[in-house]
Amino acid sequence: MADLYLKSMQSERKALWATCRLKGLARDTPERRRIAELDEAMAAHARKQGRDAGGGAGGGGGGGGGE
């Protein structure tokens, strides 16, 4: 069965990242902070599920909000 919670977080992160790239937003903007929060939440969720935090589609690609 699909993990809808994880898919929701990945979708939100992808949309935020696209917005940040388009607008050229700095690191300290609310959008970039939210991306970092989502990265942490996805990693915690993966650990809770017993999976590696870097695996899966869209997870951990591009370094997240720390660029």
PDB file of N, CA, C, O and CB in Angstrom:
ATOM      1  N   MET A   1       0.841  -1.187   0.000  1.00  0.00           N
ATOM      2  CA  MET A   1       0.000   0.000   0.000  1.00  0.00           C
ATOM      3  C   MET A   1       0.883   1.246   0.000  1.00  0.00           C
ATOM      4  O   MET A   1       1.950   1.263   0.614  1.00  0.00           O
ATOM      5  CB  MET A   1      -0.955   0.000   1.221  1.00  0.00           C
ATOM      6  N   ALA A   2       0.437   2.260  -0.678  1.00  0.00           N
ATOM      7  CA  ALA A   2       1.204   3.500  -0.801  1.00  0.00           C
ATOM      8  C   ALA A   2       1.231   4.254   0.524  1.00  0.00           C
ATOM      9  O   ALA A   2       0.252   4.260   1.271  1.00  0.00           O
ATOM     10  CB  ALA A   2       0.613   4.391  -1.905  1.00  0.00           C
ATOM     11  N   ASP A   3       2.348   4.877   0.796  1.00  0.00           N
ATOM     12  CA  ASP A   3       2.511   5.684   2.000  1.00  0.00           C
ATOM     13  C   ASP A   3       2.075   7.114   1.659  1.00  0.00           C
ATOM     14  O   ASP A   3       2.875   7.916   1.178  1.00  0.00           O
ATOM     15  CB  ASP A   3       4.002   5.643   2.527  1.00  0.00           C
ATOM     16  N   LEU A   4       0.817   7.419   1.910  1.00  0.00           N
ATOM     17  CA  LEU A   4       0.258   8.712   1.509  1.00  0.00           C
ATOM     18  C   LEU A   4       0.856   9.878   2.276  1.00  0.00           C
ATOM     19  O   LEU A   4       0.969  10.979   1.738  1.00  0.00           O
ATOM     20  CB  LEU A   4      -1.233   8.705   1.697  1.00  0.00           C
ATOM     21  N   TYR A   5       1.238   9.652   3.524  1.00  0.00           N
ATOM     22  CA  TYR A   5       1.862  10.704   4.324  1.00  0.00           C
ATOM     23  C   TYR A   5       3.193  11.117   3.696  1.00  0.00           C
ATOM     24  O   TYR A   5       3.482  12.306   3.560  1.00  0.00           O
ATOM     25  CB  TYR A   5       2.074  10.231   5.785  1.00  0.00           C
ATOM     26  N   LEU A   6       3.993  10.133   3.319  1.00  0.00           N
ATOM     27  CA  LEU A   6       5.284  10.407   2.697  1.00  0.00           C
ATOM     28  C   LEU A   6       5.095  11.066   1.334  1.00  0.00           C
ATOM     29  O   LEU A   6       5.800  12.020   1.004  1.00  0.00           O
ATOM     30  CB  LEU A   6       6.099   9.112   2.555  1.00  0.00           C
ATOM     31  N   LYS A   7       4.164  10.573   0.553  1.00  0.00           N
ATOM     32  CA  LYS A   7       3.900  11.156  -0.762  1.00  0.00           C
ATOM     33  C   LYS A   7       3.457  12.609  -0.647  1.00  0.00           C
ATOM     34  O   LYS A   7       3.839  13.442  -1.468  1.00  0.00           O
ATOM     35  CB  LYS A   7       2.838  10.343  -1.498  1.00  0.00           C
ATOM     36  N   SER A   8       2.658  12.914   0.359  1.00  0.00           N
ATOM     37  CA  SER A   8       2.207  14.281   0.584  1.00  0.00           C
ATOM     38  C   SER A   8       3.382  15.204   0.903  1.00  0.00           C
ATOM     39  O   SER A   8       3.475  16.310   0.372  1.00  0.00           O
ATOM     40  CB  SER A   8       1.183  14.321   1.719  1.00  0.00           C
ATOM     41  N   MET A   9       4.275  14.739   1.775  1.00  0.00           N
ATOM     42  CA  MET A   9       5.454  15.545   2.122  1.00  0.00           C
ATOM     43  C   MET A   9       6.359  15.740   0.909  1.00  0.00           C
ATOM     44  O   MET A   9       6.880  16.834   0.692  1.00  0.00           O
ATOM     45  CB  MET A   9       6.243  14.882   3.266  1.00  0.00           C
ATOM     46  N   GLN A  10       6.548  14.687   0.119  1.00  0.00           N
ATOM     47  CA  GLN A  10       7.391  14.791  -1.069  1.00  0.00           C
ATOM     48  C   GLN A  10       6.801  15.767  -2.078  1.00  0.00           C
ATOM     49  O   GLN A  10       7.529  16.536  -2.705  1.00  0.00           O
ATOM     50  CB  GLN A  10       7.575  13.417  -1.713  1.00  0.00           C
ATOM     51  N   SER A  11       5.491  15.734  -2.232  1.00  0.00           N
ATOM     52  CA  SER A  11       4.824  16.628  -3.166  1.00  0.00           C
ATOM     53  C   SER A  11       4.962  18.086  -2.736  1.00  0.00           C
ATOM     54  O   SER A  11       5.246  18.959  -3.555  1.00  0.00           O
ATOM     55  CB  SER A  11       3.353  16.255  -3.291  1.00  0.00           C
ATOM     56  N   GLU A  12       4.758  18.340  -1.443  1.00  0.00           N
ATOM     57  CA  GLU A  12       4.898  19.703  -0.929  1.00  0.00           C
ATOM     58  C   GLU A  12       6.332  20.192  -1.097  1.00  0.00           C
ATOM     59  O   GLU A  12       6.558  21.339  -1.482  1.00  0.00           O
ATOM     60  CB  GLU A  12       4.482  19.770   0.553  1.00  0.00           C
ATOM     61  N   ARG A  13       7.300  19.324  -0.810  1.00  0.00           N
ATOM     62  CA  ARG A  13       8.708  19.697  -0.930  1.00  0.00           C
ATOM     63  C   ARG A  13       9.059  20.024  -2.380  1.00  0.00           C
ATOM     64  O   ARG A  13       9.754  21.002  -2.655  1.00  0.00           O
ATOM     65  CB  ARG A  13       9.611  18.568  -0.407  1.00  0.00           C
ATOM     66  N   LYS A  14       8.572  19.200  -3.297  1.00  0.00           N
ATOM     67  CA  LYS A  14       8.856  19.408  -4.718  1.00  0.00           C
ATOM     68  C   LYS A  14       8.296  20.748  -5.201  1.00  0.00           C
ATOM     69  O   LYS A  14       8.966  21.474  -5.936  1.00  0.00           O
ATOM     70  CB  LYS A  14       8.269  18.257  -5.553  1.00  0.00           C
ATOM     71  N   ALA A  15       7.079  21.071  -4.790  1.00  0.00           N
ATOM     72  CA  ALA A  15       6.461  22.338  -5.184  1.00  0.00           C
ATOM     73  C   ALA A  15       7.212  23.529  -4.588  1.00  0.00           C
ATOM     74  O   ALA A  15       7.444  24.527  -5.271  1.00  0.00           O
ATOM     75  CB  ALA A  15       4.992  22.371  -4.747  1.00  0.00           C
ATOM     76  N   LEU A  16       7.591  23.420  -3.315  1.00  0.00           N
ATOM     77  CA  LEU A  16       8.343  24.499  -2.675  1.00  0.00           C
ATOM     78  C   LEU A  16       9.705  24.688  -3.331  1.00  0.00           C
ATOM     79  O   LEU A  16      10.142  25.817  -3.552  1.00  0.00           O
ATOM     80  CB  LEU A  16       8.516  24.214  -1.184  1.00  0.00           C
ATOM     81  N   TRP A  17      10.368  23.590  -3.639  1.00  0.00           N
ATOM     82  CA  TRP A  17      11.691  23.673  -4.250  1.00  0.00           C
ATOM     83  C   TRP A  17      11.597  24.331  -5.623  1.00  0.00           C
ATOM     84  O   TRP A  17      12.453  25.143  -5.974  1.00  0.00           O
ATOM     85  CB  TRP A  17      12.326  22.271  -4.366  1.00  0.00           C
ATOM     86  N   ALA A  18      10.577  23.996  -6.402  1.00  0.00           N
ATOM     87  CA  ALA A  18      10.391  24.617  -7.713  1.00  0.00           C
ATOM     88  C   ALA A  18      10.172  26.122  -7.564  1.00  0.00           C
ATOM     89  O   ALA A  18      10.719  26.908  -8.337  1.00  0.00           O
ATOM     90  CB  ALA A  18       9.200  23.973  -8.453  1.00  0.00           C
ATOM     91  N   THR A  19       9.382  26.520  -6.583  1.00  0.00           N
ATOM     92  CA  THR A  19       9.138  27.942  -6.327  1.00  0.00           C
ATOM     93  C   THR A  19      10.432  28.650  -5.955  1.00  0.00           C
ATOM     94  O   THR A  19      10.715  29.741  -6.450  1.00  0.00           O
ATOM     95  CB  THR A  19       8.098  28.121  -5.210  1.00  0.00           C
ATOM     96  N   CYS A  20      11.212  28.029  -5.086  1.00  0.00           N
ATOM     97  CA  CYS A  20      12.482  28.627  -4.654  1.00  0.00           C
ATOM     98  C   CYS A  20      13.441  28.781  -5.825  1.00  0.00           C
ATOM     99  O   CYS A  20      14.125  29.798  -5.940  1.00  0.00           O
ATOM    100  CB  CYS A  20      13.133  27.775  -3.554  1.00  0.00           C
ATOM    101  N   ARG A  21      13.493  27.779  -6.692  1.00  0.00           N
ATOM    102  CA  ARG A  21      14.392  27.847  -7.845  1.00  0.00           C
ATOM    103  C   ARG A  21      13.944  28.932  -8.817  1.00  0.00           C
ATOM    104  O   ARG A  21      14.768  29.676  -9.348  1.00  0.00           O
ATOM    105  CB  ARG A  21      14.454  26.490  -8.560  1.00  0.00           C
ATOM    106  N   LEU A  22      12.648  29.018  -9.047  1.00  0.00           N
ATOM    107  CA  LEU A  22      12.129  30.023  -9.975  1.00  0.00           C
ATOM    108  C   LEU A  22      12.389  31.444  -9.489  1.00  0.00           C
ATOM    109  O   LEU A  22      12.783  32.314 -10.266  1.00  0.00           O
ATOM    110  CB  LEU A  22      10.641  29.819 -10.181  1.00  0.00           C
ATOM    111  N   LYS A  23      12.166  31.668  -8.208  1.00  0.00           N
ATOM    112  CA  LYS A  23      12.294  33.006  -7.639  1.00  0.00           C
ATOM    113  C   LYS A  23      13.708  33.312  -7.151  1.00  0.00           C
ATOM    114  O   LYS A  23      14.016  34.458  -6.825  1.00  0.00           O
ATOM    115  CB  LYS A  23      11.323  33.170  -6.501  1.00  0.00           C
ATOM    116  N   GLY A  24      14.559  32.305  -7.098  1.00  0.00           N
ATOM    117  CA  GLY A  24      15.913  32.505  -6.602  1.00  0.00           C
ATOM    118  C   GLY A  24      15.942  32.911  -5.139  1.00  0.00           C
ATOM    119  O   GLY A  24      16.684  33.814  -4.752  1.00  0.00           O
ATOM    120  N   LEU A  25      15.137  32.245  -4.329  1.00  0.00           N
ATOM    121  CA  LEU A  25      15.009  32.620  -2.924  1.00  0.00           C
ATOM    122  C   LEU A  25      16.243  32.247  -2.111  1.00  0.00           C
ATOM    123  O   LEU A  25      16.887  31.227  -2.357  1.00  0.00           O
ATOM    124  CB  LEU A  25      13.786  31.963  -2.323  1.00  0.00           C
ATOM    125  N   ALA A  26      16.554  33.095  -1.142  1.00  0.00           N
ATOM    126  CA  ALA A  26      17.705  32.883  -0.264  1.00  0.00           C
ATOM    127  C   ALA A  26      17.416  31.772   0.742  1.00  0.00           C
ATOM    128  O   ALA A  26      16.289  31.289   0.846  1.00  0.00           O
ATOM    129  CB  ALA A  26      18.069  34.186   0.472  1.00  0.00           C
ATOM    130  N   ARG A  27      18.446  31.379   1.475  1.00  0.00           N
ATOM    131  CA  ARG A  27      18.328  30.269   2.431  1.00  0.00           C
ATOM    132  C   ARG A  27      17.390  30.559   3.591  1.00  0.00           C
ATOM    133  O   ARG A  27      16.722  29.652   4.086  1.00  0.00           O
ATOM    134  CB  ARG A  27      19.680  29.923   2.973  1.00  0.00           C
ATOM    135  N   ASP A  28      17.332  31.787   4.025  1.00  0.00           N
ATOM    136  CA  ASP A  28      16.590  32.102   5.253  1.00  0.00           C
ATOM    137  C   ASP A  28      15.126  32.466   5.015  1.00  0.00           C
ATOM    138  O   ASP A  28      14.486  33.031   5.901  1.00  0.00           O
ATOM    139  CB  ASP A  28      17.265  33.233   5.967  1.00  0.00           C
ATOM    140  N   THR A  29      14.592  32.158   3.853  1.00  0.00           N
ATOM    141  CA  THR A  29      13.185  32.449   3.582  1.00  0.00           C
ATOM    142  C   THR A  29      12.299  31.365   4.201  1.00  0.00           C
ATOM    143  O   THR A  29      12.763  30.249   4.437  1.00  0.00           O
ATOM    144  CB  THR A  29      12.930  32.554   2.053  1.00  0.00           C
ATOM    145  N   PRO A  30      11.039  31.683   4.464  1.00  0.00           N
ATOM    146  CA  PRO A  30      10.124  30.680   5.042  1.00  0.00           C
ATOM    147  C   PRO A  30       9.996  29.420   4.177  1.00  0.00           C
ATOM    148  O   PRO A  30       9.862  28.313   4.700  1.00  0.00           O
ATOM    149  CB  PRO A  30       8.744  31.296   5.240  1.00  0.00           C
ATOM    150  N   GLU A  31      10.037  29.596   2.859  1.00  0.00           N
ATOM    151  CA  GLU A  31       9.917  28.441   1.972  1.00  0.00           C
ATOM    152  C   GLU A  31      11.093  27.486   2.133  1.00  0.00           C
ATOM    153  O   GLU A  31      10.914  26.270   2.201  1.00  0.00           O
ATOM    154  CB  GLU A  31       9.816  28.899   0.523  1.00  0.00           C
ATOM    155  N   ARG A  32      12.297  28.049   2.193  1.00  0.00           N
ATOM    156  CA  ARG A  32      13.493  27.209   2.341  1.00  0.00           C
ATOM    157  C   ARG A  32      13.531  26.549   3.716  1.00  0.00           C
ATOM    158  O   ARG A  32      13.978  25.410   3.849  1.00  0.00           O
ATOM    159  CB  ARG A  32      14.767  28.043   2.124  1.00  0.00           C
ATOM    160  N   ARG A  33      13.063  27.265   4.736  1.00  0.00           N
ATOM    161  CA  ARG A  33      13.001  26.661   6.076  1.00  0.00           C
ATOM    162  C   ARG A  33      12.003  25.508   6.091  1.00  0.00           C
ATOM    163  O   ARG A  33      12.245  24.484   6.731  1.00  0.00           O
ATOM    164  CB  ARG A  33      12.611  27.720   7.137  1.00  0.00           C
ATOM    165  N   ARG A  34      10.888  25.669   5.393  1.00  0.00           N
ATOM    166  CA  ARG A  34       9.885  24.603   5.331  1.00  0.00           C
ATOM    167  C   ARG A  34      10.448  23.366   4.618  1.00  0.00           C
ATOM    168  O   ARG A  34      10.159  22.236   5.010  1.00  0.00           O
ATOM    169  CB  ARG A  34       8.612  25.103   4.609  1.00  0.00           C
ATOM    170  N   ILE A  35      11.248  23.584   3.578  1.00  0.00           N
ATOM    171  CA  ILE A  35      11.882  22.462   2.885  1.00  0.00           C
ATOM    172  C   ILE A  35      12.769  21.687   3.853  1.00  0.00           C
ATOM    173  O   ILE A  35      12.752  20.456   3.866  1.00  0.00           O
ATOM    174  CB  ILE A  35      12.709  22.959   1.676  1.00  0.00           C
ATOM    175  N   ALA A  36      13.538  22.404   4.659  1.00  0.00           N
ATOM    176  CA  ALA A  36      14.405  21.751   5.646  1.00  0.00           C
ATOM    177  C   ALA A  36      13.571  20.971   6.663  1.00  0.00           C
ATOM    178  O   ALA A  36      13.940  19.863   7.053  1.00  0.00           O
ATOM    179  CB  ALA A  36      15.287  22.795   6.370  1.00  0.00           C
ATOM    180  N   GLU A  37      12.445  21.551   7.091  1.00  0.00           N
ATOM    181  CA  GLU A  37      11.554  20.857   8.025  1.00  0.00           C
ATOM    182  C   GLU A  37      11.001  19.578   7.397  1.00  0.00           C
ATOM    183  O   GLU A  37      10.930  18.534   8.046  1.00  0.00           O
ATOM    184  CB  GLU A  37      10.395  21.781   8.455  1.00  0.00           C
ATOM    185  N   LEU A  38      10.613  19.677   6.127  1.00  0.00           N
ATOM    186  CA  LEU A  38      10.081  18.503   5.434  1.00  0.00           C
ATOM    187  C   LEU A  38      11.145  17.418   5.289  1.00  0.00           C
ATOM    188  O   LEU A  38      10.847  16.233   5.438  1.00  0.00           O
ATOM    189  CB  LEU A  38       9.543  18.898   4.055  1.00  0.00           C
ATOM    190  N   ASP A  39      12.386  17.819   4.999  1.00  0.00           N
ATOM    191  CA  ASP A  39      13.476  16.844   4.900  1.00  0.00           C
ATOM    192  C   ASP A  39      13.642  16.093   6.217  1.00  0.00           C
ATOM    193  O   ASP A  39      13.796  14.872   6.232  1.00  0.00           O
ATOM    194  CB  ASP A  39      14.797  17.542   4.514  1.00  0.00           C
ATOM    195  N   GLU A  40      13.610  16.835   7.318  1.00  0.00           N
ATOM    196  CA  GLU A  40      13.743  16.208   8.637  1.00  0.00           C
ATOM    197  C   GLU A  40      12.563  15.281   8.925  1.00  0.00           C
ATOM    198  O   GLU A  40      12.744  14.178   9.442  1.00  0.00           O
ATOM    199  CB  GLU A  40      13.848  17.281   9.732  1.00  0.00           C
ATOM    200  N   ALA A  41      11.357  15.734   8.588  1.00  0.00           N
ATOM    201  CA  ALA A  41      10.162  14.926   8.836  1.00  0.00           C
ATOM    202  C   ALA A  41      10.177  13.650   7.999  1.00  0.00           C
ATOM    203  O   ALA A  41       9.793  12.584   8.480  1.00  0.00           O
ATOM    204  CB  ALA A  41       8.896  15.738   8.534  1.00  0.00           C
ATOM    205  N   MET A  42      10.625  13.759   6.735  1.00  0.00           N
ATOM    206  CA  MET A  42      10.695  12.571   5.882  1.00  0.00           C
ATOM    207  C   MET A  42      11.744  11.587   6.397  1.00  0.00           C
ATOM    208  O   MET A  42      11.530  10.375   6.360  1.00  0.00           O
ATOM    209  CB  MET A  42      11.013  12.971   4.433  1.00  0.00           C
ATOM    210  N   ALA A  43      12.869  12.100   6.873  1.00  0.00           N
ATOM    211  CA  ALA A  43      13.910  11.223   7.423  1.00  0.00           C
ATOM    212  C   ALA A  43      13.408  10.521   8.683  1.00  0.00           C
ATOM    213  O   ALA A  43      13.638   9.326   8.865  1.00  0.00           O
ATOM    214  CB  ALA A  43      15.191  12.029   7.737  1.00  0.00           C
ATOM    215  N   ALA A  44      12.724  11.263   9.547  1.00  0.00           N
ATOM    216  CA  ALA A  44      12.179  10.671  10.770  1.00  0.00           C
ATOM    217  C   ALA A  44      11.127   9.616  10.436  1.00  0.00           C
ATOM    218  O   ALA A  44      11.070   8.561  11.069  1.00  0.00           O
ATOM    219  CB  ALA A  44      11.570  11.761  11.674  1.00  0.00           C
ATOM    220  N   HIS A  45      10.309   9.904   9.451  1.00  0.00           N
ATOM    221  CA  HIS A  45       9.274   8.957   9.035  1.00  0.00           C
ATOM    222  C   HIS A  45       9.909   7.687   8.469  1.00  0.00           C
ATOM    223  O   HIS A  45       9.448   6.579   8.746  1.00  0.00           O
ATOM    224  CB  HIS A  45       8.339   9.600   7.988  1.00  0.00           C
ATOM    225  N   ALA A  46      10.954   7.851   7.686  1.00  0.00           N
ATOM    226  CA  ALA A  46      11.640   6.694   7.112  1.00  0.00           C
ATOM    227  C   ALA A  46      12.274   5.844   8.208  1.00  0.00           C
ATOM    228  O   ALA A  46      12.211   4.616   8.159  1.00  0.00           O
ATOM    229  CB  ALA A  46      12.711   7.147   6.105  1.00  0.00           C
ATOM    230  N   ARG A  47      12.887   6.500   9.203  1.00  0.00           N
ATOM    231  CA  ARG A  47      13.476   5.746  10.318  1.00  0.00           C
ATOM    232  C   ARG A  47      12.393   4.994  11.083  1.00  0.00           C
ATOM    233  O   ARG A  47      12.582   3.844  11.481  1.00  0.00           O
ATOM    234  CB  ARG A  47      14.244   6.692  11.273  1.00  0.00           C
ATOM    235  N   LYS A  48      11.268   5.649  11.280  1.00  0.00           N
ATOM    236  CA  LYS A  48      10.148   5.035  12.001  1.00  0.00           C
ATOM    237  C   LYS A  48       9.620   3.813  11.242  1.00  0.00           C
ATOM    238  O   LYS A  48       9.213   2.820  11.844  1.00  0.00           O
ATOM    239  CB  LYS A  48       9.011   6.063  12.211  1.00  0.00           C
ATOM    240  N   GLN A  49       9.636   3.908   9.918  1.00  0.00           N
ATOM    241  CA  GLN A  49       9.161   2.805   9.092  1.00  0.00           C
ATOM    242  C   GLN A  49      10.226   1.733   8.899  1.00  0.00           C
ATOM    243  O   GLN A  49       9.947   0.675   8.333  1.00  0.00           O
ATOM    244  CB  GLN A  49       8.707   3.325   7.744  1.00  0.00           C
ATOM    245  N   GLY A  50      11.448   1.999   9.365  1.00  0.00           N
ATOM    246  CA  GLY A  50      12.518   1.030   9.252  1.00  0.00           C
ATOM    247  C   GLY A  50      13.229   1.055   7.917  1.00  0.00           C
ATOM    248  O   GLY A  50      13.836   0.062   7.516  1.00  0.00           O
ATOM    249  N   ARG A  51      13.160   2.182   7.223  1.00  0.00           N
ATOM    250  CA  ARG A  51      13.811   2.321   5.922  1.00  0.00           C
ATOM    251  C   ARG A  51      14.968   3.297   6.010  1.00  0.00           C
ATOM    252  O   ARG A  51      15.083   4.067   6.963  1.00  0.00           O
ATOM    253  CB  ARG A  51      12.809   2.783   4.859  1.00  0.00           C
ATOM    254  N   ASP A  52      15.817   3.251   5.006  1.00  0.00           N
ATOM    255  CA  ASP A  52      16.908   4.210   4.888  1.00  0.00           C
ATOM    256  C   ASP A  52      16.319   5.562   4.484  1.00  0.00           C
ATOM    257  O   ASP A  52      15.439   5.616   3.626  1.00  0.00           O
ATOM    258  CB  ASP A  52      17.979   3.728   3.850  1.00  0.00           C
ATOM    259  N   ALA A  53      16.793   6.655   5.092  1.00  0.00           N
ATOM    260  CA  ALA A  53      16.244   7.987   4.851  1.00  0.00           C
ATOM    261  C   ALA A  53      16.484   8.469   3.430  1.00  0.00           C
ATOM    262  O   ALA A  53      15.714   9.299   2.945  1.00  0.00           O
ATOM    263  CB  ALA A  53      16.837   8.970   5.823  1.00  0.00           C
ATOM    264  N   GLY A  54      17.506   7.995   2.743  1.00  0.00           N
ATOM    265  CA  GLY A  54      17.828   8.479   1.412  1.00  0.00           C
ATOM    266  C   GLY A  54      17.115   7.750   0.292  1.00  0.00           C
ATOM    267  O   GLY A  54      17.205   8.178  -0.858  1.00  0.00           O
ATOM    268  N   GLY A  55      16.423   6.685   0.575  1.00  0.00           N
ATOM    269  CA  GLY A  55      15.813   5.884  -0.474  1.00  0.00           C
ATOM    270  C   GLY A  55      14.467   6.412  -0.922  1.00  0.00           C
ATOM    271  O   GLY A  55      13.879   7.280  -0.278  1.00  0.00           O
ATOM    272  N   GLY A  56      13.987   5.882  -2.027  1.00  0.00           N
ATOM    273  CA  GLY A  56      12.668   6.236  -2.514  1.00  0.00           C
ATOM    274  C   GLY A  56      12.695   7.356  -3.530  1.00  0.00           C
ATOM    275  O   GLY A  56      13.694   8.063  -3.664  1.00  0.00           O
ATOM    276  N   ALA A  57      11.595   7.514  -4.246  1.00  0.00           N
ATOM    277  CA  ALA A  57      11.492   8.550  -5.267  1.00  0.00           C
ATOM    278  C   ALA A  57      11.355   9.919  -4.627  1.00  0.00           C
ATOM    279  O   ALA A  57      10.491  10.134  -3.777  1.00  0.00           O
ATOM    280  CB  ALA A  57      10.307   8.279  -6.193  1.00  0.00           C
ATOM    281  N   GLY A  58      12.205  10.838  -5.037  1.00  0.00           N
ATOM    282  CA  GLY A  58      12.113  12.211  -4.551  1.00  0.00           C
ATOM    283  C   GLY A  58      12.711  12.443  -3.187  1.00  0.00           C
ATOM    284  O   GLY A  58      12.749  13.589  -2.739  1.00  0.00           O
ATOM    285  N   GLY A  59      13.170  11.442  -2.515  1.00  0.00           N
ATOM    286  CA  GLY A  59      13.709  11.615  -1.175  1.00  0.00           C
ATOM    287  C   GLY A  59      15.190  11.921  -1.187  1.00  0.00           C
ATOM    288  O   GLY A  59      15.989  11.129  -1.686  1.00  0.00           O
ATOM    289  N   GLY A  60      15.562  13.069  -0.638  1.00  0.00           N
ATOM    290  CA  GLY A  60      16.962  13.397  -0.481  1.00  0.00           C
ATOM    291  C   GLY A  60      17.680  13.814  -1.746  1.00  0.00           C
ATOM    292  O   GLY A  60      18.910  13.877  -1.739  1.00  0.00           O
ATOM    293  N   GLY A  61      17.001  14.094  -2.802  1.00  0.00           N
ATOM    294  CA  GLY A  61      17.657  14.484  -4.040  1.00  0.00           C
ATOM    295  C   GLY A  61      18.054  15.948  -4.065  1.00  0.00           C
ATOM    296  O   GLY A  61      17.232  16.814  -3.767  1.00  0.00           O
ATOM    297  N   GLY A  62      19.276  16.236  -4.410  1.00  0.00           N
ATOM    298  CA  GLY A  62      19.695  17.621  -4.582  1.00  0.00           C
ATOM    299  C   GLY A  62      20.172  18.315  -3.338  1.00  0.00           C
ATOM    300  O   GLY A  62      20.500  19.499  -3.413  1.00  0.00           O
ATOM    301  N   GLY A  63      20.233  17.677  -2.226  1.00  0.00           N
ATOM    302  CA  GLY A  63      20.769  18.306  -1.028  1.00  0.00           C
ATOM    303  C   GLY A  63      19.764  19.073  -0.205  1.00  0.00           C
ATOM    304  O   GLY A  63      20.130  19.613   0.839  1.00  0.00           O
ATOM    305  N   GLY A  64      18.547  19.146  -0.614  1.00  0.00           N
ATOM    306  CA  GLY A  64      17.516  19.786   0.203  1.00  0.00           C
ATOM    307  C   GLY A  64      17.669  21.279   0.337  1.00  0.00           C
ATOM    308  O   GLY A  64      18.084  21.954  -0.605  1.00  0.00           O
ATOM    309  N   GLY A  65      17.339  21.800   1.499  1.00  0.00           N
ATOM    310  CA  GLY A  65      17.344  23.238   1.715  1.00  0.00           C
ATOM    311  C   GLY A  65      18.683  23.795   2.130  1.00  0.00           C
ATOM    312  O   GLY A  65      18.774  24.987   2.423  1.00  0.00           O
ATOM    313  N   GLY A  66      19.719  22.996   2.167  1.00  0.00           N
ATOM    314  CA  GLY A  66      21.000  23.472   2.635  1.00  0.00           C
ATOM    315  C   GLY A  66      21.905  24.040   1.565  1.00  0.00           C
ATOM    316  O   GLY A  66      23.095  24.232   1.815  1.00  0.00           O
ATOM    317  N   GLU A  67      21.391  24.312   0.396  1.00  0.00           N
ATOM    318  CA  GLU A  67      22.244  24.815  -0.682  1.00  0.00           C
ATOM    319  C   GLU A  67      22.424  26.302  -0.585  1.00  0.00           C
ATOM    320  O   GLU A  67      23.114  26.895  -1.414  1.00  0.00           O
ATOM    321  CB  GLU A  67      21.668  24.457  -2.033  1.00  0.00           C
TER     322      GLU A  67
END
